[in-house]
Amino acid sequence: MITFVPLTGFLGAGKTTTMTAAALALQAKGRKVAVITNDQGVELVDTKLVRSELDSVAEVTGGCFCCKFEDLVEAVVALVASDGVDTVIAEAVGSCTDLQATVVRPLRQYYGDDMVVAPLTTVVDPLRHLAFARAAERGEPESDLSYLFRQQITEADVIAVNKLDTVSPERAVELLALLRSAHPKAAVVGYSATTGAHLEELLDAWQAPATNEDVVLDIDYDRYAAAEAQLAWMNQELDLTATEGGFDAAAWARTVLSELSSWAAEHDAVIGHAKITVETADGDLAKLSLTEAGARPTLDRSTDRAAPTGRAVVNARVACEPAALDAAVTGAVEAADLSAAVTSSATAPVSFKPSYPRPVHRLAPAGA
């Protein structure tokens, strides 16, 4: 019997870090674990990162799990057949919602004899939650992005508040209490995927019965589509060559994201997330991320030595027009090349906006 663990949550919440940390923890307990990444595009930072940590990895690209349901099932079947796994953790696109109806219930109905579907877990960034909450407190109209964020939390069996190491203990206690009061049917767990603090509580929550499987989201698909369409999505690969001996992969990536952060702040553009990996010729991997305009990039993984060449993958999700994001990333790369003494050769900019979400299945709860 296969256990399938579905993760959702807004862009930049730390789903990939959570998925990887949880997979390693479960493997230490003797489970055979695989993970599946998901994105509207191709050339994924997340896939490259988890493949550096785990052996069994697959990806579903070109749309969310709800619109690529058969691709998701095929990926699970292939992982089980080739790697003999007993647990699959899968993270949905960060702009996706309505997964109880479009993924969880279809899996339980059509594959329930062969698969146990764990409680649907929504990963939450406390600072992102605070930003949306402050906008509501100011009486601002609910944006489409805030609407999407709220729906992701509403349908969760488990609300997994990640990154508690980034807020004060008092703020963490306050937020967890607020979420428990607002969502009494959900299990609310606070942890840090980066440090591993309280991660065991999340693993325990996955063993409990689902509490929200009968939820019916009163979701406006036009607003849902509008939220996705606010974001320009860019995935790009670049070949990097040092002009003198070797270059610092992390420094190059930091400059790209710092420039993009400044540009987004100047243009009042919300950053869903921006991520970069650089794999050097020596096999080292650097990874940095950014989740807020005007903020400093976070170094998630560094390299210890300079390298003559490398290959970078840039993923950016920013609330702006695709052409504007292309220009911003191009300018940021030029600044990084100059700063790090690098010559870069990139694939053509491919920023786009997602198409209207059209789930393959959308099932109501049994008896509804």
Protein Blocks (a to p, Z undefined) as FASTA:
>chain_A
ZZddddeddehilmmmmmmmmmmmmmmnopacddddddfbehifklmmmmmmpmbdcdde
hiafklmmmmmmmmmmmmmmmnopabdcddddfkbghklmmmmmmmmmmmmmmoccdddd
ddddfklmmmmmmmmmnopacdfklmmmmmmmmmpmbdcdehklmpcfklmmmmmmmmmm
mmmmbccddddfknopoklmmmmmmmpccfklmpccdddfklmmmmmmmpccdddddddd
dfehpacfklmmmmmmmmmmmmmmmnopacfbdcdddddfkopacddddfbehiacddfb
dcfbdcfbdcddddddddddfklmmmmmmmmmmmmmmmnopaddddddfbdcddddddfb
dcddehZZ
